[in-house]
Every structure is written in structure tokens, then in C-alpha cells.
Amino acid sequence: MTSAVSSVGLRFLKLGFGEAAARILAFFATVYLARTLGASIYGVLVAAMTVVMYLTFVADCGIEMLGVREVADRPDALSQTLPPILGGRVLVAIALLAVTLVVALTVVPKPDGPVLAVYAVTLLTVAMGTRWVHLGLEQPGNASWSRVISEGTAALIVLLAVRHPDDLLRVPLAQVLGELLGAIFLIRLLPATVRPLRLQMRPAVLVPLVRRSWPMVLHGLLGLAIYNSDFLFLRAIKGSTAVGYYAAAYTLISFFQNLGVAYTMSLIPSLTRVRHDAMAARALVDGATVQILAGGLPVAAGGIVVAMSLVTFIFGAGYAPSALPLQILLVIVPVALVRNVGQGVLIAFERQDLMLRTVLWAAGANVVLNIVLIPRWGMTGAAAATLATEMVRTGLALRYSWRLGLSMTAPRRFYRVGIATSIMALTVWVLGDRSVLLSVPIGALAYVGALLAVGGIRLRRGAFPELAL
């Protein structure tokens, strides 16, 4: 099963490289916007993006993850299923866009309304997206490059066209153009059997798919509510400045959350193929958990130590209030990565119902926690509510995976990672308030060196280094 785990890791590296590169480009654009627009105006952008994210899950129709499994399971049926799936999604996106434009331009006050209206156009690019096809066909390089094209285009336009708060509307326009180019790129790389692509409406294909995908739509909406409802609560209770500070902290966390989703997408095809072999599936899940925690634990520990220096270095001294929420949110990184593996199990085993049940409990807990904690503790309360909710969500995902016969990895397998993480955190702490340009790379080297010293990395001539945990 080592080869299957290595295959997942290699696919993730290809997909994760593009995701990381895209996130870095988006990150620099975000930092530029936060500095150029100020916390208050930047908070307007965040609020509008939050609303559109909810609509995105509806326009996607649950295909982004479920589609990966469907393509991996039946790649020969793609020419019959892809045209009606895209046709149905485009129809949903047009309806959502029309309603959003009316509400944004007639009900929502300026500047929030016009910003929301332009961002909503991205719903059409989401509907035409075929990233899931390429991932299901195990072509992560195509999906990777599309992300780089999308974010790179948007970042370039932002850097060239946004100079002061009056240029606010150019930000969502840049996003629309970037995502359009990314969608066109992936369509051009589709297999010859489905090109030229013609949109269709076939109820015989769409109805069964909707029956399987609606739990994924609701799961996505509620999952997003867990992470974004705190922005809406903060906007209503503490104002847009608090949203801007909190968004700065969350920007650093979202980078690793997106890598976690990329890992799930890389894991699903392999899990789908071995789901009927209990021993092989268990070994694959075990190895996947080892991989993700070897990356997640040091990120959380090191990030907590350098949080203040990191925030002020990236966003400026004016964003110092973001440091404490960031430290709390960093604990989510390893917790969420474990959940990503559990979600991959549930999708591969076609248990979308269990995924929905997981997020229903978690979303309910999140609303209660936000109501209790945000009015009194503001951003710190929002971060604490999100962390507690993620722990509930992850615990339930592991429980349901265990019911399917896939218990998660025994904690004793991570003692080498724990030792290496502790050495890394101590190294960074000793460095103190020195520049993060120094402490972060030294901490990373200390972690890798410690992992090598305790036998956590296997080196073989002519092969990539492998975890030996």
C-alpha cells in the first residue's frame, strides 16, 4: 500500500504546488489591498466575498468534490455526463446571478452593493469549471496551472489598477477576469472525446446526480458558514474594521485550509478504487494521516510562536490586533487536516449523508458559540468559536469513518513528528523577535533536521525522500 500512499502524495504535490503558488499570488494581492485600502474598506471586500462564496456552493451543485469520485469511478461515461452537468450548473448560476444583481443594486447600500454585484459574476465561471474532471482523471497538473493562471491574472490586475480606495470595484473585476481565463484554460485541455463541448439539459442524467449531490451542496454551505459566519457576526456587532483585522489573520490560515482541500481531492481517486478492499483502504487512510500531520503540526506550533512578528511584518504594525486571533486559528490547521482525510473517506464510500450530518451538528454549535463569544470578546471570541467548532466537526468525521471500518492512525505513530515539532518550536522561540525572514526558514530547517535525526524521513538513492513514521 506504500505505492498507493506515495501516489496520493505525488498527486498532491502536483496539485498542491499550483494551489500553493496561486495562494501565494493571492496572498500578496491581499496584503497589497489590506495596506492600500485600509481595514475598513478591505472589510467591505471581505463581506462581499463571503456572500458570494455561499452562492458559489449552490452554483457548483456539489460537483467539485463528488464529481472527482464520479469521474474516477466511471471515466468512460464522461462524454455523456459532462455536457448536461455543465448545462445544469450554468442554468443555476444564471438564476442566482440575476437575483443577486437585483438585491445588490437595489437593496444593499453602497459601497457594499456594487462590489457584491461584480463579484457575483464569478458564479458563471464556477458553473463552467471543469477542475473536477481533470482531478478525477488524475491530471492534477492541469488543475494546478489553472489556479496559477486565475490568481496570477487577478493579482496582476490588482497591482496595476488599484491605487486607492476609489478603485474598489476594480478588485472584484480582476477576480472575474482571472477566473474566466482559468475556466477557459481547463476547457481547452479536456479529453478529445468531450470536445467540442456543447451544453445540454438531460433530466435522465441530472436528476440522479442531484439526488446524490444535494447533501454536498448543503454540506458546503454549512461548512462555509462555520468559517465565514464569524465575519458576518463581526461585521454586524463590531464593524468593518474588526472584520479587516480578523480577515488578515484568516488569510494566513486559509492558505493551509486550501492545501487541505487539495489533499482531499488527491486522495479521493485512490480511495474510490480500493474502497472494497478493507485492508488496502485502511492502510491508505493510515498513510494519508501520517503525511498530513507531518506537515500540519509544525505549521501550527511554529506559527503560534511567531504570530505577532508575522502579522506586523506582512500587514504592518497597524494590524497587530490580528496576532491573538491568528494564534488561536493556527491550532485549526492540524485538526482540519485530519478532518480532510475523514471527508475523503466519506466521499469515496458514497456517504454524503454522513458528511451532511457532521456539518449540521458543527454549524449549529458554531452559531451558538458565535452568539455567546463574539459580543464580549470580538475577534478572539470568533477565533475560539471556530476552533471549538472544528474540533466537533473533526471528531464526528472520525467517528463516522470508524463506523465504515477505517479507524484513524494510532497516536504513537506521531512521536517522531512531536519531537521534531518541539525542537523546531524551541528553536524559533530562542530566536525571539528577530525577523520572520530569519526565524521561519531556520525553524523549517530545524524541523527537517530533527525529523531526519529521529528517523522520521527515509532517504533512498534515486528516489524521493519518504516519511518513515
Secondary structure, DSSP 4 states (H G I P E B T S, - for coil): -HHHHHHHHHHHHHHHHHHHHHHHHHHHHHHHHHHHHHHHHHHHHHHHHHHHHHHHHHHHTTHHHHHHHHHHH-GGGHHHHHHHHHHHHHHHHHHHHHHHHHHHHHTSPTTHHHHHHHHTTHHHHHHT--HHHHHHTT-HHHHHHHHHHHHHHHHHHHHHH--SGGGTTHHHHHHHHHHHHHHHHHHHTS-GGG-S------HHHHHHHHHHHHHHHHHHHHHHHHHHHHHHHHHHHT-HHHHHHHHHHHHHHHHHHHHHHHHHHHHHHHHHHHTT-HHHHHHHHHHHHHHHHHHHHHHHHHHHHHHHHHHHHHH-GGGGGGHHHHHHHHTHHHHHHHHHHHHHHHHHTT-HHHHHHHHHHHHHHHHHHHHHHHHHHHHHHHHHHHHHHHHHHHHHHHHHHHHTT-PPPPGGGGHHHHHHHHHHHHHHHHHTTS-HHHHHHHHHHHHHHHHHHTT-EE--TTS--EE--
